[in-house]
């Protein structure tokens, strides 16, 4: 079920985004400090197609960090994201094949 976007930024941090070579759990380089997209008019199709949904409700939390943690836990990706962060890998391709 679609819902209005709260502009929390979780969808720009938690999932990997192949079109941007952004790894799982890493902040998109285009996400500003106020959690808005700095390339909004030029964002990739995958970002344009994204619609806020029930997952947004399930991961509701006071902070972006907590939302991302809930997202990763919901999809059982916490350990994978932790390994990527610890490796310091800023490229999705390197994270998957490194």
ABEGO torsion letter per residue (X at the ends): XBBBBAGAGAAAAABBBAAAGBBBGBBBAABBAAGBBAAAAABBAAAAABBBBAAAAAABBABAAAAAAAAAAAAGAAAAAAAAAAAGBABAAAAAAX
